[in-house]
């Protein structure tokens, strides 16, 4: 019989090891696992101890058994120990297993944050850093294409700022354990899928971040998830729309929030973060951290309102186009972030309202910092990444979900912030852009 070559991409063909497995499933069972609780029909991921860990998590966190999720719901601590009987294991395997704990923070929130950061990263770019605890497994369930998958995210290291995303057109290129280029992906015969992320030149058994996803019969789990994470794409998607993309301060060192005690001596300060009004101070501090500055004389007003409550913003076409040029030049030529004013609604008496501020212009009631420009392949639209200063959470402040989309139809730049999820529309509309001092535009 003829078997497909390594270059074969026809999904209807079987490789020889798959054909052999169908006729003799015992070939899939590693000798050291034939009598283990982890069961049969698995590949070995890197080494025995990793595979033991993955199988244990699968056995107690899958559609038919949510044992650990039930434990998490009852827990009053930030982690729980694995309930793994390690007596039959070698000493190094015992130590490896005992070093891992289940994180009790919401696995769904962790998963969404991690997946979004991976999805929103351009090819060959570093993934936005993640604030996870080393040797924690975060469990949850996540929906892709109307199907819910139990997921486990393993934070192997504290520093997750040096992981790069690549884009491939054939998922098989990610399965070679002897030649890993930042991302590895493979699957067991019937149980689960592993996607692992590495620092540059790291050995195969030293990933920094691992994602485990349950497989289902008849479901092309691997390719479906790689497409969802935008790691697997067409040739066109592999090239990406990177010509006009740029992100500054990847590690987030410039960011500071308005509730930081750095501003405690300022008149804008309030111990209640929700009443704190130091957004302008915080935005200017970020500019200072980046080595630049601005003031109100540098502003260009790009939106106006004809209503007494400052609602219903209208774009100013000429100023809108000028603002785009200024922002892009600051990012791409000056390599500097830029300060903008935005308008947002207020939530009071169980409803959202608009009201004018005491700023100039009075349609501006908040300030943030633009630090990048990217392209959304789904919306087919460019957007600006921004630092949110109106939160005490670094994750929300630096989130890749802080996006302001360029709308050429209504001449407005509008979008959402990660820390406000209850408002259904575009929470922010850009009202002004402030040029950096001593820069030529």
Buried (B, 14 or more C-beta within 10 A) or exposed (E): EEEBEEEEEEEEEBBEEEEEBEEEEEEBBBEBBEEBEBBBBBBBBBEBBBBBBBBBBBBBBBEEEBEBBEBBEEBEEEBBEBEBEBEEBEEEBBEBBBEBBBBBBBBBEBBBBBBBBBBBBBBEBBBBBBBBEBBBBBBBBBEBEEEEBBBBBBBBBEEBBBBBBBBBEEBBBBBEBEEBBBBBBBBBBBBBBBBBBBBEEBEBEEBBBBBBBBBEEEEEBBBBBBBBBBBBBEEEBEEBBEEEBBBBBBEBEBBBBBBBEBBEEBEEBBEEBEEBBBBBBBBBBBBEBBEBBBEEEBBBBBBBBEEEEBBEBBBBEEBBEBBBEBBBBBBEEBEBBBBBBBBBBEEEEEEBEBEBBEBEBBBBBBBBBBBBBBBEBEEEEBBBBBBBBBBBBBBBBBBBBBBBBBBEEBBBBBBBBBBBEEBEEBBBBBBBBBBBEEBEB
